[in-house]
Amino acid sequence: MDALNVINIDTDRINSLFNTVMQYGATVALRLVIAALLWIVGRWLIGVLVRMAQRSLTRQRFDPTVLRYVGSFITVTLNIILVIAILSYCGIETTSFAALLAAVALAIGMAWSGLLANLAAGGFIIVLRPFKVGDLISAAGVTGTVVEIGLFVTSINTPENVLNLVGNNKIFSDTIVNFSSNVFRSVESTAILPGTADEQKIIPRLKDQIARLPNVLSSPAVDVHLSAATADSVTLSVRPYCHNDHYDSVHRQTLALIRALMLHLS
């Protein structure tokens, strides 16, 4: 009888422990499922909110640079809030987590001060707007069209169709040349003619030929003047003006005219 009672007691304890484990496991599993659903729904809502914010800014005629930057900032911030909310629902102490997150952020910030400098520089670029998406610029040793201004880097596509990711701080601390800032620009060329050439006859002729080229502006007028002269050569400075989009074609056509003139005089 005593042995039977012991067996019954052990069986009851096992059953009780099993029931407890099952209840706890079911609770944990339910929380994990709900947490996964919260993550999916939260991510979807974040996407909706970001799109709504960008549409609102678009209606107010904000440029694409600001739209991308604001979208990235909202997405990162809301994702952090979502993670903290899910951890809180799962029973993890978020106060300790927030303190830990702050400590980790501080450690990362000290180790990766360059990233924070890039983040700050990106904000200054957005506010001061030395350039925007679509502009042709030269900065930090890279020349090309700005594709995107991100939180940490600016994407620049070169004329060779090579994408360069340049740190915002490197760009902001360097001289920025914005070729798209003004409506038009000059196309600088040089014509070196024989010393026997009569520049007084050649200059009006060259001006007229260049002015007839497609996409060359009539105002400002084409500028051709004597820039240097020796016993063996005469150097002319040639400067037509065109819209930024037509620079390459006008430059090539101007060089072709100068080449044809030099062959005619030789």
N, C-alpha and C positions, 0 to 999 in steps of 0.2 A: 504493500500500500504506500509506504514512504517513497519508494522508487517511482511509483506511478504518479504520485503528487509532484515530485521533482520534475518529471518529464512534462507534466501538464503546465507547471510554472514556467519552464524553459520555453515551451511552445507558445504560451501566452506572451512572453517577453519578445520572442522572435516575431510573432504576428504584430505586436504593438510597434516594434522597431520598423518592421516592413511597412506598416501603414503610415508611420511617421515619415519614412523616407519617400514613400510614394506621394504623400501629400506635399512634402517639401519640393520634390522633383516636379510635380504637376504645377506648383506655384511658380517655380523658377522657369519652367518651360513656357508657361503662360506669359510671364513677364518678358521673356526673351522674344516670344512671338509678337507681343504688343510693341516691344521696343523696336523690332524690325519694321513693323507697320508704321510706327511713328517716324522712323528714319526715312522710309520710302515716301510717306505723305509729306513729311517736313521738307524733304529735298524738292518734291514737286511744288510745294507752296513757295519755297524760296525762289525757284525758277519763275513762278508766276509773278511774284512780287518784283523781282529784278526786271522782268519784261515790262511790267506796268510802269516802274520807275523810268525805264529807258524810253518808253513811249511818251510818258509825260514830259520828259526832258526834250524829246524830239519835237513835240508839238510847240515847245517854247524855243525851238531853233538853237538848241545847244549843238556844238559840233561833235563829230564822232569821237574825238579824243576824250572829251569829258564823259561821254556816254560809256565808253569802255572802262575808264578809270572808276567811275561811280559804280558800274556794274560789278567790277572785281571787288571793290571795297565792301559793298552790301553783301555779296555772296560769302566772302570770308567771315564777316561779322556774324551773319545769321547762322552760318554753319557751326561756329563756335557756340553760339547760344543754344542751338539744337542739340549738340553733343552734351552740353551741361544739363539740359532739361531731361534728356534720356537717361543719363547717369543718375540724376536725382530720382527719377521714377523707378529705376532699378534698385534703389536703396543705398546707393553710394553717396557718402557725405560730400556734397558739392562745395561746401565751404573749405574743407581741407583740399579738395581737388583744385579749387580756384587759387588757393594759396600756393599749392604745388605748381600749378600752371604759371603763376606769376614768377615763382622762383626759377622755373625752367626758362621762362621767357627772358628773365634778367640774365641768366647764365648764357643763353643763346645770343642775347643782345651784346654781351661783352665779348663773346667769342666771334660773333659775326657782325661786328660794328659796321662793316662795309655794306651789308645788306640793309641795315637801318639807314645808312647814309643814302643808299640808292632809293629807299622808300621816301625819305624826306625830299630828295632831289626830284623825284617823280611828282610829288605834291607841288613843289615850286614850279616845275615845268607846266603843270596844269593851270596854276594860278597866273603866272607871269606870261605864259603862252609865247615863248620865243619861236615856236613852230607848232604845227598841228599835223594831224594825219593827212597824208597826201602831198605835203610839202617836200620839195627837193632841198636837202640840206647837206652841209659838210661839217662834221663834228667828231671829235675824238679819233681823227684819222680815217673816218669813213664818209664816203659821199654816196648818197642815194636817196630814194623816196621813203618817207616815213610810213610804215605799215601800221604800227600800233605803238602806243605809249602805255606800257604795263606798270604794275606796282613797283617792280625792281629794274626792269630793262626796257629799252626802246628797240623795236624791230625796224631795221633799215634795209631796204632792198636796193642793191647796187645796180648800175646799168648793165652789169654782166649777169643779172638775175641771180645774184647770190645774197641770201638772207643773212644779215649780221645782227646779233643780239648784243647791244652795247649797254653797259650799266648806266643808269640815269645819272649817278653822281659823276661819272667820268665825262658824260656829255655836258652836264651843267657847270662843271668846273673848267671846261675848255671853251675856246672861242667857237661860237656857233655861227655859221654862215648860212643864211636862209635865201636860197636863190628864187624862191616862190613868193617872197614877201612883197615885192614890187610888181606892178602890172607888166612892165617890160624891162629888158636888159640889153646891154650892148654886146656885140660880137666882135671881139678884138682879133685883128689879123695884121700881118705885116707884109708889105711887098718890097722886095729888094731888087732894084732895077739897075741896069748898066749906068756908069757914070756919064755916058753920052746922052742919056734919055732926057727929054724935055718934060720935066714934071708939070710945067704950066699948061701943057696940052693934055698930058695923061690924066691929071687929077679930075678935071671936069668930065672927061670920057668915062673914067672908072666910076665916078659918082653916079652918072646916069645909068650905066649898066647894072650896078648893084641895086639902085633904087627900083629897077624894073623886076628884080627877083621876087618870086612869090613870098608873101608873109613878111617882107621888109616894110617897116613902118615909114610913112611919109613925114611923121612928126614924132620924135625929133628926126631931122633930116640926116641922111648919110654923111658921115664926116670922114674926109680923106685929106690928110695934110702931110707936109714934109716933116719927118722926125729926125733924120740924120742924113749927112752927105759927106762923101769923100771923093778923092780923085777917081776912084774906081767904081763907086756905086752910089745910088740914091735910094734912101729908105723912106717908104711911105707908111704912115699909120692909117689903117683902114678900120672904120668903126660904123657898121650899120646897126640899127636897132630893131628888135622884134619882140613878140610875146614870148614868155618863158617856154611855152609848149613847142615853139618852133625853132628853138635855139640850134639844135643839132643840124636840121636841114638847112637853115640859113648859113651856118658856119661852113658846111660842106660846099654849098653853092658859091659862097664868096671865095673860098680857096680855089675852086675850079676856075672862076673868072680871073683871079690873080695869076694862076698857072698859065692860062691861055694868053694873058697879056705878056707875061715874061717870055713865052715861046715866040710870040709875034715880034718882040723887040730883039730877040737874040739872033 
